[in-house]
């Protein structure tokens, strides 16, 4: 990456929202003190104005059990279409709130929760980011790939990106 730029406040939350909501899947990692790490794909529901990241989860899931044991989690996002990446270390909490579930509800969740937002097994995971780091390109993916290809045949080095910490 070519440039380094730390982000904070509204700019930090905007960057998280942009990458998280454009990525198709989050790799959600729990049990950070044990090897092997427990990582599974999750669909993100929302990023609120404070930067908190929201998910649905079954009350009997291994991830809920892991969070009850140790609430530190790591989230990984990759938006390969625009070459944006995000790693979030945070504190997870498990919430049972039917009103919040209704606000976050999406029809695809019915595949896991047959009774909708009122399903007895539905819980919400809220991840409060503590530290985050992002990487992205200055240009779209096609321009970035062209520059990389060009750099292979020239003396130039790739500096088509920016990365930085997201400070809370």
C-alpha positions in Angstrom: 0.0 0.0 0.0 1.2 3.5 -0.8 -0.3 5.8 1.7 -1.2 5.6 5.4 -4.2 7.4 6.8 -5.8 6.8 10.2 -9.5 7.6 10.5 -11.5 8.6 13.5 -15.0 9.9 14.5 -17.6 10.2 11.6 -14.9 9.4 9.0 -14.1 6.1 10.8 -17.7 5.0 11.1 -18.3 5.9 7.4 -15.4 3.8 6.3 -16.6 0.8 8.4 -20.1 1.2 7.0 -18.9 1.5 3.4 -16.7 -1.7 3.6 -19.0 -3.8 5.8 -22.2 -3.1 3.9 -20.6 -3.7 0.5 -18.9 -6.9 1.5 -21.1 -10.0 1.0 -19.8 -11.9 3.9 -18.0 -11.4 7.2 -15.7 -14.0 8.6 -16.6 -13.9 12.3 -14.0 -15.3 14.6 -14.5 -16.2 18.3 -12.4 -18.0 20.9 -9.4 -15.9 20.1 -7.2 -17.5 22.8 -7.6 -21.0 21.6 -6.1 -22.7 18.5 -7.5 -23.4 16.1 -9.6 -20.2 16.0 -13.3 -20.6 15.5 -14.2 -18.8 12.3 -17.4 -18.9 10.4 -19.2 -16.9 7.7 -21.9 -14.5 8.9 -24.1 -12.0 7.2 -23.9 -8.5 8.6 -27.3 -6.8 9.3 -26.3 -3.3 10.0 -23.6 -0.8 11.1 -25.1 1.9 13.4 -24.0 5.5 13.8 -21.6 4.5 16.6 -19.9 1.9 14.4 -21.4 -1.1 16.2 -21.9 -4.1 13.9 -25.0 -6.2 14.2 -25.7 -9.9 13.4 -28.4 -12.5 14.1 -27.5 -15.7 15.8 -29.2 -18.8 17.2 -29.2 -18.9 21.1 -27.8 -22.4 21.0 -25.0 -21.7 18.5 -21.3 -22.4 19.2 -20.5 -18.7 18.6 -22.9 -17.7 21.3 -21.3 -20.2 23.7 -17.9 -18.8 22.7 -19.0 -15.2 23.3 -20.4 -16.1 26.7 -17.0 -17.6 27.6 -14.9 -14.8 26.0 -16.6 -11.8 24.4 -13.6 -10.7 22.3 -14.1 -11.3 18.6 -12.3 -10.6 15.3 -14.3 -9.8 12.1 -12.8 -9.9 8.6 -14.4 -8.3 5.6 -13.3 -8.5 2.0 -14.9 -6.5 -0.8 -13.1 -8.1 -3.7 -14.9 -6.1 -6.3 -13.4 -2.8 -5.2 -10.3 -4.3 -3.4 -11.3 -3.1 0.1 -10.5 -5.0 3.2 -11.3 -4.5 6.9 -10.2 -6.2 10.1 -12.2 -5.4 13.3 -11.3 -6.4 16.8 -14.2 -5.9 19.1 -16.3 -6.8 22.1 -19.4 -8.9 21.4 -22.6 -8.9 23.4 -25.6 -11.2 23.0 -29.0 -9.4 23.1 -32.6 -10.6 23.2 -34.6 -7.6 22.0 -37.7 -8.3 19.8 -38.1 -4.6 18.8 -34.4 -4.5 17.6 -34.8 -7.8 15.9 -37.8 -6.4 14.0 -35.8 -3.3 12.9 -32.9 -5.5 11.7 -35.1 -8.2 10.2 -34.4 -9.3 6.6 -36.5 -11.9 4.7 -33.4 -14.1 4.1 -33.2 -14.6 7.9 -36.4 -16.7 7.7 -34.1 -19.5 6.5 -32.7 -19.8 10.0 -35.5 -18.4 12.1 -38.9 -19.8 10.9 -40.9 -17.7 13.4 -39.4 -14.4 12.1 -38.2 -11.7 14.5 -40.2 -13.3 17.3 -38.4 -16.7 17.0 -37.6 -18.0 20.5 -34.1 -19.0 19.4 -33.2 -15.7 17.8 -30.5 -13.6 19.5 -28.7 -10.5 18.3 -25.0 -10.1 18.4 -23.7 -6.6 18.8 -20.0 -6.1 18.1 -18.5 -2.9 19.5 -15.3 -2.2 17.6 -12.3 -1.6 19.8 -9.6 -1.6 17.1 -9.8 -1.8 13.3 -7.5 -1.6 10.3 -8.5 -1.1 6.7 -6.9 -1.4 3.3 -8.3 -0.1 0.0 -7.3 1.1 -3.4 -7.3 4.7 -4.6 -8.9 3.6 -7.8 -11.3 0.9 -8.9 -10.2 -2.7 -9.2 -9.6 -2.6 -13.0 -7.3 0.5 -12.7 -5.5 -1.1 -9.8 -4.9 -4.4 -11.7 -3.7 -2.5 -14.8 -1.2 -0.6 -12.6 0.0 -3.8 -11.0 0.5 -5.4 -14.4 2.3 -2.3 -15.6 4.6 -2.3 -12.6 5.7 -5.9 -13.3 7.4 -4.6 -16.5 8.7 -1.3 -15.2 10.9 -0.1 -12.4 7.8 1.3 -10.6 6.4 -0.1 -7.4 2.8 -0.5 -6.5 1.5 2.3 -4.4 -2.1 2.4 -5.4 -3.6 2.1 -2.0 -4.2 3.5 1.3 -4.4 1.8 4.7 -4.8 2.9 8.2 -6.1 2.3 11.7 -9.7 3.2 12.6 -9.6 4.8 16.0 -12.6 4.7 18.4 
